[in-house]
Amino acid sequence: MDSSKIIAYIIAIIFPPLAVLMAKGVGMDLVINIVLCILGWFPGMLHAAYIVSKSE
């Protein structure tokens, strides 16, 4: 795991939509993450961590 992944995971914990935006760009994943963050911070954080882990 390189330093950019570690930073992405930290951003996923603090501000999940930004981590998804950095990993995937503007798209359906970002919309899903924003909705999950509106419903609660924890689901949004889990989704962001999943997206970061699946990105290259």
PDB file of N, CA, C and O in Angstrom:
ATOM      1  N   MET A   1       0.858  -1.169   0.000  1.00  0.00           N
ATOM      2  CA  MET A   1       0.000   0.000   0.000  1.00  0.00           C
ATOM      3  C   MET A   1       0.904   1.232   0.000  1.00  0.00           C
ATOM      4  O   MET A   1       1.796   1.369   0.837  1.00  0.00           O
ATOM      5  N   ASP A   2       0.653   2.113  -0.948  1.00  0.00           N
ATOM      6  CA  ASP A   2       1.480   3.304  -1.044  1.00  0.00           C
ATOM      7  C   ASP A   2       0.841   4.468  -0.278  1.00  0.00           C
ATOM      8  O   ASP A   2      -0.269   4.354   0.242  1.00  0.00           O
ATOM      9  N   SER A   3       1.556   5.569  -0.222  1.00  0.00           N
ATOM     10  CA  SER A   3       1.108   6.707   0.584  1.00  0.00           C
ATOM     11  C   SER A   3      -0.170   7.342   0.036  1.00  0.00           C
ATOM     12  O   SER A   3      -0.957   7.892   0.807  1.00  0.00           O
ATOM     13  N   SER A   4      -0.390   7.277  -1.269  1.00  0.00           N
ATOM     14  CA  SER A   4      -1.615   7.871  -1.813  1.00  0.00           C
ATOM     15  C   SER A   4      -2.860   7.099  -1.373  1.00  0.00           C
ATOM     16  O   SER A   4      -3.914   7.697  -1.157  1.00  0.00           O
ATOM     17  N   LYS A   5      -2.747   5.777  -1.239  1.00  0.00           N
ATOM     18  CA  LYS A   5      -3.887   4.977  -0.741  1.00  0.00           C
ATOM     19  C   LYS A   5      -4.159   5.308   0.721  1.00  0.00           C
ATOM     20  O   LYS A   5      -5.315   5.411   1.131  1.00  0.00           O
ATOM     21  N   ILE A   6      -3.105   5.474   1.505  1.00  0.00           N
ATOM     22  CA  ILE A   6      -3.285   5.802   2.918  1.00  0.00           C
ATOM     23  C   ILE A   6      -3.979   7.148   3.057  1.00  0.00           C
ATOM     24  O   ILE A   6      -4.887   7.297   3.874  1.00  0.00           O
ATOM     25  N   ILE A   7      -3.560   8.127   2.266  1.00  0.00           N
ATOM     26  CA  ILE A   7      -4.195   9.437   2.296  1.00  0.00           C
ATOM     27  C   ILE A   7      -5.644   9.331   1.841  1.00  0.00           C
ATOM     28  O   ILE A   7      -6.516   9.992   2.406  1.00  0.00           O
ATOM     29  N   ALA A   8      -5.914   8.515   0.833  1.00  0.00           N
ATOM     30  CA  ALA A   8      -7.289   8.332   0.351  1.00  0.00           C
ATOM     31  C   ALA A   8      -8.171   7.705   1.427  1.00  0.00           C
ATOM     32  O   ALA A   8      -9.334   8.085   1.562  1.00  0.00           O
ATOM     33  N   TYR A   9      -7.642   6.750   2.197  1.00  0.00           N
ATOM     34  CA  TYR A   9      -8.415   6.157   3.283  1.00  0.00           C
ATOM     35  C   TYR A   9      -8.688   7.181   4.388  1.00  0.00           C
ATOM     36  O   TYR A   9      -9.778   7.199   4.960  1.00  0.00           O
ATOM     37  N   ILE A  10      -7.709   8.027   4.689  1.00  0.00           N
ATOM     38  CA  ILE A  10      -7.922   9.065   5.705  1.00  0.00           C
ATOM     39  C   ILE A  10      -8.993  10.037   5.240  1.00  0.00           C
ATOM     40  O   ILE A  10      -9.853  10.433   6.026  1.00  0.00           O
ATOM     41  N   ILE A  11      -8.950  10.427   3.972  1.00  0.00           N
ATOM     42  CA  ILE A  11      -9.978  11.317   3.434  1.00  0.00           C
ATOM     43  C   ILE A  11     -11.335  10.619   3.429  1.00  0.00           C
ATOM     44  O   ILE A  11     -12.362  11.260   3.648  1.00  0.00           O
ATOM     45  N   ALA A  12     -11.345   9.301   3.178  1.00  0.00           N
ATOM     46  CA  ALA A  12     -12.608   8.545   3.193  1.00  0.00           C
ATOM     47  C   ALA A  12     -13.246   8.556   4.576  1.00  0.00           C
ATOM     48  O   ALA A  12     -14.469   8.504   4.700  1.00  0.00           O
ATOM     49  N   ILE A  13     -12.428   8.624   5.602  1.00  0.00           N
ATOM     50  CA  ILE A  13     -12.967   8.678   6.966  1.00  0.00           C
ATOM     51  C   ILE A  13     -13.475  10.080   7.292  1.00  0.00           C
ATOM     52  O   ILE A  13     -14.534  10.237   7.898  1.00  0.00           O
ATOM     53  N   ILE A  14     -12.714  11.097   6.886  1.00  0.00           N
ATOM     54  CA  ILE A  14     -13.056  12.470   7.251  1.00  0.00           C
ATOM     55  C   ILE A  14     -14.177  13.024   6.369  1.00  0.00           C
ATOM     56  O   ILE A  14     -15.160  13.565   6.876  1.00  0.00           O
ATOM     57  N   PHE A  15     -14.028  12.888   5.050  1.00  0.00           N
ATOM     58  CA  PHE A  15     -15.014  13.442   4.104  1.00  0.00           C
ATOM     59  C   PHE A  15     -15.191  12.460   2.953  1.00  0.00           C
ATOM     60  O   PHE A  15     -14.527  12.587   1.924  1.00  0.00           O
ATOM     61  N   PRO A  16     -16.082  11.478   3.116  1.00  0.00           N
ATOM     62  CA  PRO A  16     -16.229  10.388   2.150  1.00  0.00           C
ATOM     63  C   PRO A  16     -16.482  10.806   0.694  1.00  0.00           C
ATOM     64  O   PRO A  16     -15.884  10.204  -0.197  1.00  0.00           O
ATOM     65  N   PRO A  17     -17.332  11.802   0.400  1.00  0.00           N
ATOM     66  CA  PRO A  17     -17.544  12.135  -1.017  1.00  0.00           C
ATOM     67  C   PRO A  17     -16.276  12.587  -1.732  1.00  0.00           C
ATOM     68  O   PRO A  17     -16.111  12.322  -2.923  1.00  0.00           O
ATOM     69  N   LEU A  18     -15.392  13.255  -1.031  1.00  0.00           N
ATOM     70  CA  LEU A  18     -14.151  13.696  -1.650  1.00  0.00           C
ATOM     71  C   LEU A  18     -13.275  12.509  -2.031  1.00  0.00           C
ATOM     72  O   LEU A  18     -12.629  12.530  -3.078  1.00  0.00           O
ATOM     73  N   ALA A  19     -13.246  11.488  -1.202  1.00  0.00           N
ATOM     74  CA  ALA A  19     -12.461  10.292  -1.514  1.00  0.00           C
ATOM     75  C   ALA A  19     -13.025   9.580  -2.737  1.00  0.00           C
ATOM     76  O   ALA A  19     -12.265   9.104  -3.581  1.00  0.00           O
ATOM     77  N   VAL A  20     -14.337   9.504  -2.840  1.00  0.00           N
ATOM     78  CA  VAL A  20     -14.960   8.869  -4.007  1.00  0.00           C
ATOM     79  C   VAL A  20     -14.717   9.716  -5.252  1.00  0.00           C
ATOM     80  O   VAL A  20     -14.468   9.176  -6.329  1.00  0.00           O
ATOM     81  N   LEU A  21     -14.786  11.012  -5.114  1.00  0.00           N
ATOM     82  CA  LEU A  21     -14.518  11.903  -6.243  1.00  0.00           C
ATOM     83  C   LEU A  21     -13.086  11.727  -6.744  1.00  0.00           C
ATOM     84  O   LEU A  21     -12.849  11.702  -7.952  1.00  0.00           O
ATOM     85  N   MET A  22     -12.141  11.607  -5.829  1.00  0.00           N
ATOM     86  CA  MET A  22     -10.743  11.414  -6.215  1.00  0.00           C
ATOM     87  C   MET A  22     -10.523  10.056  -6.862  1.00  0.00           C
ATOM     88  O   MET A  22      -9.716   9.933  -7.785  1.00  0.00           O
ATOM     89  N   ALA A  23     -11.226   9.040  -6.393  1.00  0.00           N
ATOM     90  CA  ALA A  23     -11.012   7.683  -6.899  1.00  0.00           C
ATOM     91  C   ALA A  23     -11.734   7.425  -8.217  1.00  0.00           C
ATOM     92  O   ALA A  23     -11.171   6.793  -9.111  1.00  0.00           O
ATOM     93  N   LYS A  24     -12.962   7.899  -8.353  1.00  0.00           N
ATOM     94  CA  LYS A  24     -13.790   7.554  -9.514  1.00  0.00           C
ATOM     95  C   LYS A  24     -14.206   8.741 -10.370  1.00  0.00           C
ATOM     96  O   LYS A  24     -14.625   8.549 -11.511  1.00  0.00           O
ATOM     97  N   GLY A  25     -14.105   9.952  -9.857  1.00  0.00           N
ATOM     98  CA  GLY A  25     -14.575  11.109 -10.594  1.00  0.00           C
ATOM     99  C   GLY A  25     -16.072  11.293 -10.393  1.00  0.00           C
ATOM    100  O   GLY A  25     -16.692  10.646  -9.549  1.00  0.00           O
ATOM    101  N   VAL A  26     -16.634  12.191 -11.190  1.00  0.00           N
ATOM    102  CA  VAL A  26     -18.067  12.466 -11.095  1.00  0.00           C
ATOM    103  C   VAL A  26     -18.816  11.359 -11.811  1.00  0.00           C
ATOM    104  O   VAL A  26     -18.565  11.074 -12.982  1.00  0.00           O
ATOM    105  N   GLY A  27     -19.740  10.739 -11.090  1.00  0.00           N
ATOM    106  CA  GLY A  27     -20.511   9.654 -11.670  1.00  0.00           C
ATOM    107  C   GLY A  27     -21.498   9.108 -10.654  1.00  0.00           C
ATOM    108  O   GLY A  27     -21.789   9.738  -9.637  1.00  0.00           O
ATOM    109  N   MET A  28     -21.999   7.935 -10.951  1.00  0.00           N
ATOM    110  CA  MET A  28     -23.013   7.329 -10.105  1.00  0.00           C
ATOM    111  C   MET A  28     -22.465   6.968  -8.719  1.00  0.00           C
ATOM    112  O   MET A  28     -23.189   7.058  -7.728  1.00  0.00           O
ATOM    113  N   ASP A  29     -21.198   6.561  -8.644  1.00  0.00           N
ATOM    114  CA  ASP A  29     -20.615   6.241  -7.341  1.00  0.00           C
ATOM    115  C   ASP A  29     -20.611   7.454  -6.421  1.00  0.00           C
ATOM    116  O   ASP A  29     -20.860   7.327  -5.222  1.00  0.00           O
ATOM    117  N   LEU A  30     -20.331   8.617  -6.970  1.00  0.00           N
ATOM    118  CA  LEU A  30     -20.338   9.846  -6.176  1.00  0.00           C
ATOM    119  C   LEU A  30     -21.745  10.173  -5.697  1.00  0.00           C
ATOM    120  O   LEU A  30     -21.930  10.560  -4.543  1.00  0.00           O
ATOM    121  N   VAL A  31     -22.740  10.023  -6.567  1.00  0.00           N
ATOM    122  CA  VAL A  31     -24.133  10.296  -6.186  1.00  0.00           C
ATOM    123  C   VAL A  31     -24.567   9.339  -5.079  1.00  0.00           C
ATOM    124  O   VAL A  31     -25.192   9.758  -4.105  1.00  0.00           O
ATOM    125  N   ILE A  32     -24.241   8.071  -5.223  1.00  0.00           N
ATOM    126  CA  ILE A  32     -24.588   7.082  -4.199  1.00  0.00           C
ATOM    127  C   ILE A  32     -23.940   7.444  -2.872  1.00  0.00           C
ATOM    128  O   ILE A  32     -24.568   7.347  -1.817  1.00  0.00           O
ATOM    129  N   ASN A  33     -22.678   7.861  -2.929  1.00  0.00           N
ATOM    130  CA  ASN A  33     -21.982   8.194  -1.695  1.00  0.00           C
ATOM    131  C   ASN A  33     -22.578   9.434  -1.036  1.00  0.00           C
ATOM    132  O   ASN A  33     -22.687   9.483   0.189  1.00  0.00           O
ATOM    133  N   ILE A  34     -22.956  10.416  -1.807  1.00  0.00           N
ATOM    134  CA  ILE A  34     -23.570  11.616  -1.231  1.00  0.00           C
ATOM    135  C   ILE A  34     -24.892  11.266  -0.557  1.00  0.00           C
ATOM    136  O   ILE A  34     -25.181  11.757   0.534  1.00  0.00           O
ATOM    137  N   VAL A  35     -25.692  10.424  -1.198  1.00  0.00           N
ATOM    138  CA  VAL A  35     -26.961   9.998  -0.591  1.00  0.00           C
ATOM    139  C   VAL A  35     -26.708   9.222   0.695  1.00  0.00           C
ATOM    140  O   VAL A  35     -27.406   9.424   1.689  1.00  0.00           O
ATOM    141  N   LEU A  36     -25.714   8.333   0.683  1.00  0.00           N
ATOM    142  CA  LEU A  36     -25.391   7.582   1.894  1.00  0.00           C
ATOM    143  C   LEU A  36     -24.896   8.495   3.007  1.00  0.00           C
ATOM    144  O   LEU A  36     -25.193   8.256   4.177  1.00  0.00           O
ATOM    145  N   CYS A  37     -24.151   9.527   2.661  1.00  0.00           N
ATOM    146  CA  CYS A  37     -23.684  10.476   3.673  1.00  0.00           C
ATOM    147  C   CYS A  37     -24.832  11.296   4.246  1.00  0.00           C
ATOM    148  O   CYS A  37     -24.815  11.656   5.423  1.00  0.00           O
ATOM    149  N   ILE A  38     -25.821  11.588   3.424  1.00  0.00           N
ATOM    150  CA  ILE A  38     -26.996  12.300   3.925  1.00  0.00           C
ATOM    151  C   ILE A  38     -27.764  11.418   4.908  1.00  0.00           C
ATOM    152  O   ILE A  38     -28.277  11.901   5.918  1.00  0.00           O
ATOM    153  N   LEU A  39     -27.836  10.128   4.604  1.00  0.00           N
ATOM    154  CA  LEU A  39     -28.534   9.198   5.496  1.00  0.00           C
ATOM    155  C   LEU A  39     -27.759   8.932   6.778  1.00  0.00           C
ATOM    156  O   LEU A  39     -28.343   8.589   7.807  1.00  0.00           O
ATOM    157  N   GLY A  40     -26.455   9.089   6.710  1.00  0.00           N
ATOM    158  CA  GLY A  40     -25.624   8.878   7.891  1.00  0.00           C
ATOM    159  C   GLY A  40     -24.164   8.819   7.485  1.00  0.00           C
ATOM    160  O   GLY A  40     -23.826   8.333   6.406  1.00  0.00           O
ATOM    161  N   TRP A  41     -23.308   9.316   8.352  1.00  0.00           N
ATOM    162  CA  TRP A  41     -21.891   9.375   8.021  1.00  0.00           C
ATOM    163  C   TRP A  41     -21.286   7.975   7.857  1.00  0.00           C
ATOM    164  O   TRP A  41     -20.482   7.760   6.950  1.00  0.00           O
ATOM    165  N   PHE A  42     -21.653   7.037   8.705  1.00  0.00           N
ATOM    166  CA  PHE A  42     -21.037   5.710   8.690  1.00  0.00           C
ATOM    167  C   PHE A  42     -21.265   4.955   7.384  1.00  0.00           C
ATOM    168  O   PHE A  42     -20.301   4.409   6.847  1.00  0.00           O
ATOM    169  N   PRO A  43     -22.487   4.890   6.837  1.00  0.00           N
ATOM    170  CA  PRO A  43     -22.659   4.207   5.543  1.00  0.00           C
ATOM    171  C   PRO A  43     -21.857   4.860   4.423  1.00  0.00           C
ATOM    172  O   PRO A  43     -21.307   4.171   3.564  1.00  0.00           O
ATOM    173  N   GLY A  44     -21.790   6.184   4.432  1.00  0.00           N
ATOM    174  CA  GLY A  44     -21.001   6.885   3.438  1.00  0.00           C
ATOM    175  C   GLY A  44     -19.521   6.581   3.554  1.00  0.00           C
ATOM    176  O   GLY A  44     -18.828   6.430   2.548  1.00  0.00           O
ATOM    177  N   MET A  45     -19.038   6.490   4.785  1.00  0.00           N
ATOM    178  CA  MET A  45     -17.638   6.170   5.021  1.00  0.00           C
ATOM    179  C   MET A  45     -17.317   4.744   4.561  1.00  0.00           C
ATOM    180  O   MET A  45     -16.272   4.515   3.952  1.00  0.00           O
ATOM    181  N   LEU A  46     -18.187   3.803   4.840  1.00  0.00           N
ATOM    182  CA  LEU A  46     -17.967   2.425   4.401  1.00  0.00           C
ATOM    183  C   LEU A  46     -17.948   2.330   2.876  1.00  0.00           C
ATOM    184  O   LEU A  46     -17.099   1.644   2.307  1.00  0.00           O
ATOM    185  N   HIS A  47     -18.859   3.002   2.231  1.00  0.00           N
ATOM    186  CA  HIS A  47     -18.912   2.993   0.775  1.00  0.00           C
ATOM    187  C   HIS A  47     -17.644   3.618   0.195  1.00  0.00           C
ATOM    188  O   HIS A  47     -17.079   3.097  -0.767  1.00  0.00           O
ATOM    189  N   ALA A  48     -17.199   4.726   0.772  1.00  0.00           N
ATOM    190  CA  ALA A  48     -15.981   5.392   0.286  1.00  0.00           C
ATOM    191  C   ALA A  48     -14.758   4.491   0.465  1.00  0.00           C
ATOM    192  O   ALA A  48     -13.908   4.408  -0.421  1.00  0.00           O
ATOM    193  N   ALA A  49     -14.676   3.827   1.601  1.00  0.00           N
ATOM    194  CA  ALA A  49     -13.541   2.908   1.824  1.00  0.00           C
ATOM    195  C   ALA A  49     -13.562   1.763   0.821  1.00  0.00           C
ATOM    196  O   ALA A  49     -12.512   1.332   0.344  1.00  0.00           O
ATOM    197  N   TYR A  50     -14.756   1.269   0.500  1.00  0.00           N
ATOM    198  CA  TYR A  50     -14.876   0.207  -0.490  1.00  0.00           C
ATOM    199  C   TYR A  50     -14.436   0.694  -1.862  1.00  0.00           C
ATOM    200  O   TYR A  50     -13.709  -0.011  -2.563  1.00  0.00           O
ATOM    201  N   ILE A  51     -14.862   1.883  -2.254  1.00  0.00           N
ATOM    202  CA  ILE A  51     -14.492   2.441  -3.559  1.00  0.00           C
ATOM    203  C   ILE A  51     -12.987   2.676  -3.626  1.00  0.00           C
ATOM    204  O   ILE A  51     -12.366   2.383  -4.647  1.00  0.00           O
ATOM    205  N   VAL A  52     -12.397   3.194  -2.568  1.00  0.00           N
ATOM    206  CA  VAL A  52     -10.956   3.436  -2.553  1.00  0.00           C
ATOM    207  C   VAL A  52     -10.202   2.111  -2.648  1.00  0.00           C
ATOM    208  O   VAL A  52      -9.186   2.023  -3.338  1.00  0.00           O
ATOM    209  N   SER A  53     -10.692   1.089  -1.963  1.00  0.00           N
ATOM    210  CA  SER A  53      -9.993  -0.208  -1.990  1.00  0.00           C
ATOM    211  C   SER A  53     -10.083  -0.864  -3.369  1.00  0.00           C
ATOM    212  O   SER A  53      -9.181  -1.606  -3.756  1.00  0.00           O
ATOM    213  N   LYS A  54     -11.153  -0.600  -4.108  1.00  0.00           N
ATOM    214  CA  LYS A  54     -11.316  -1.195  -5.435  1.00  0.00           C
ATOM    215  C   LYS A  54     -10.651  -0.391  -6.540  1.00  0.00           C
ATOM    216  O   LYS A  54     -10.469  -0.901  -7.646  1.00  0.00           O
ATOM    217  N   SER A  55     -10.283   0.861  -6.261  1.00  0.00           N
ATOM    218  CA  SER A  55      -9.645   1.682  -7.294  1.00  0.00           C
ATOM    219  C   SER A  55      -8.177   1.309  -7.427  1.00  0.00           C
ATOM    220  O   SER A  55      -7.578   0.753  -6.506  1.00  0.00           O
ATOM    221  N   GLU A  56      -7.615   1.617  -8.567  1.00  0.00           N
ATOM    222  CA  GLU A  56      -6.225   1.234  -8.823  1.00  0.00           C
ATOM    223  C   GLU A  56      -5.254   2.243  -8.342  1.00  0.00           C
ATOM    224  O   GLU A  56      -4.047   2.057  -8.490  1.00  0.00           O
TER     225      GLU A  56
END
